[in-house]
Amino acid sequence: MNPEELLAYDRRHVWHPYATIGDDAVASWWCVAHGHNHPAIVEAVRRQSERMSHVMFGGFTHEPAVELARRLAGIAPPGLDRVFFADSGSIAVEVAAKMAVQYQRAAGRPERCRLVALEGGYHGDTCCAMALSDPDGMHALFRGIMPRHFFAAKPRTRFGAAWEASDFDSMLRVVEEHGDEIAAMICEPVFQAANAMWFYHPRYLAEMRRLCDERGILLVFDEIAAGLHRTGPRWAHEHAGPGAATPDILCVGKALTGGHLTLAATIASERVAETISRGRPSAFMHGPTYMANPLACAAGCASLDLFAAGDCAAEARRVEARFRAGLAPLKALPNVADVRVLGAVGVAELRAMPRAEDVRRVILETGVWLRPFANFVSSIPPFVATDADLDRICEAIRAVCELPPGPPPDDPDFHE
Ligand SMILES: *Cc1c(COP(=O)(O)O)cnc(C)c1O
């Protein structure tokens, strides 16, 4: 097929994420940390494909999986070294939830089979992951088929502001009322990504840790968006200070393969793994067909080697400084409600969305692919973006912020 035929066929027959068949929509969604088609990752996948492209992970193991587990255990927070490979971020979250439930059961608390999550959170698009995401967010449509969990209010204290102790009251109330049914707490530490584009005070995480310890609840950090230096340090929860908020289970994804193949991991502490293995059944009950796919694991190893070879914390600080300089002045624009920058994430929150065709024109004119959703225009660029690239991105964001507001969304329950 020629390019026109490809497009025509695509438009008629292929679903794209969050789109009707017939729309156009493309995105790399924050995973391409080292840039597209990085030669080292491409070469690692090519080499692996000549040796073994896939083998079942039940009863077998292989070098790329072991090497990747070793690398992950080496960079995971202290005490977390048991690695479960999942096919995507959403599955990694499902696996974390199942681990928590199986852990409590093995520990003699089978009635603990719910989780508590945060309003404004996002944990993925599969059923269990949706059920842990903001209850009024983009998944409200599917409430009927979702398991019910508990929610604490979205943390209000901004990153960098003075901590307000009352910010934790809602979580205290939930645990007070339902503590004996709760297997685990889950959150996106510091950076609530897809549903809120919000940075909150890391003290919240230390409070979670303390309360979990008091009540025998496991703490799950979903660092699928925030991890691997996106907010500066390797893990966003490190903003809380050394040892202040170490999770029992950590989910990693997106940048894990640098956007080359789909892969995520759920990393648990020895205590979680050992407790599960002493229970009945002693096996952890999850096993995807493509678990630990060797090509994906080879890409993961190469990507983590690139993270190790570079100074991504410094790169994130460079992006942060550039974004602060470029985006802070946008606060003065009439359609801009707020501007937020942390690490290599820049967000302008609009009062009203411009019309889609106006945004499309800005994208074509600037050559910068922005994908505004809800009321946010944001950028989560690869670390290889140069200062000139970042300035161009800021200019494109400014151009979107200066567009006239469009009509209100026709369906208030679902705004893309
Ligand atoms: C993207 C994301 C997920 C889901 O990952 P997929 O690979 O898209 O399934 C889960 N949690 C967070 C925080 C994410 O940003």
The ligand as a Gaussian input file, in Angstrom:
#p B3LYP/6-31G(d) Opt

LIG

0 1
 C        0.689000       5.133000      31.674000
 C        0.442000       4.777000      33.098000
 C       -0.080000       3.517000      33.464000
 C       -0.520000       2.497000      32.444000
 O        0.531000       2.020000      31.673000
 P        0.200000       1.321000      30.246000
 O        1.522000       0.815000      29.793000
 O       -0.379000       2.394000      29.384000
 O       -0.782000       0.233000      30.524000
 C       -0.223000       3.238000      34.807000
 N        0.114000       4.143000      35.749000
 C        0.620000       5.349000      35.442000
 C        1.009000       6.285000      36.521000
 C        0.778000       5.724000      34.101000
 O        1.242000       6.947000      33.792000

